[in-house]
Amino acid sequence: MSDTVQGALIAGIAVIAGAFLAQIGNLLLEKRRELASYRLNLYDKRLAVHQQAFEWIHKLNVDLNYAKPGQLDADETKQLVTTTRAARDWWNANALYLDPESKSQLVYFFNLCFEWARGGTKASEVFGQLTVAEKAVLEGIGMKHLDTEGERQVSDH
């Protein structure tokens, strides 16, 4: 085989290999973009669900303060039960988007709200769990900067 043919053959193989490698690089880049997009969309959904969890905690806080524990016929207690059922239905539909700690602390808090309505738990337990659930939700989405205690510490300096 002549040097010219060998050179052409090597050049042809190099062009094909270069095109092949470029295609692989493009595919890898596209996969990275898809993964980044998926992660961003998932983060947006998780952020929205954690925000909704935060809202449920505070809706229940209002109802807990007005409820008359053990008086299931009282309108205020009925409202707590209704809100807690709605919160539990929301949890059932969204729990997979919550981090494990938020998921666990929220469902425990919701269960304590039912117990509070029945008169079966102490105020310190249900309101203590409210605080624990709220902290878990804030930390669960990676938003420790929303911790009001931390804000006070920063502003005091």
GIMO-V840767 format. One line per field, one symbol per residue. ss: DSSP state (H for helix, E for strand, - for the rest). phi: phi as a letter, one per 40 degrees, with the letter a starting at -180 (. if undefined). burial: 1 if it has 9 or more other ideal C-beta (glycine too) atoms within 8 Angstrom, else 0. A space follows every 50 residues. Layout:
ss = ???
phi = ???
burial = ???
This chain:
ss = --HHHHHHHHHHHHHHHHHHHHHHHHHHHHHHHHHHHHHHHHHHHHHHHH HHHHHHHHHHHHHHHH--------HHHHHHHHHHHHHHHHHHHHHHH--H HHHHHHHHHHHHHHHHHH----HHHHHHHHHHHHHHHHHH---HHH-HHH HHHHHH-
phi = .cccccccccccccccccccccccdccccccccccccccccccdcccccc cccdccdcccdccccccbdgbcccdcccccccccccccccddcbdccccd ccdcccccccccccccccgcacdccccccdcccccccccccgbdcccccc ccccccc
burial = 00000100100000000000000000000000000000000000111011 01110110111011001010010101111110110011011001100110 11111111110111111100000011101101111111111000001001 1000000
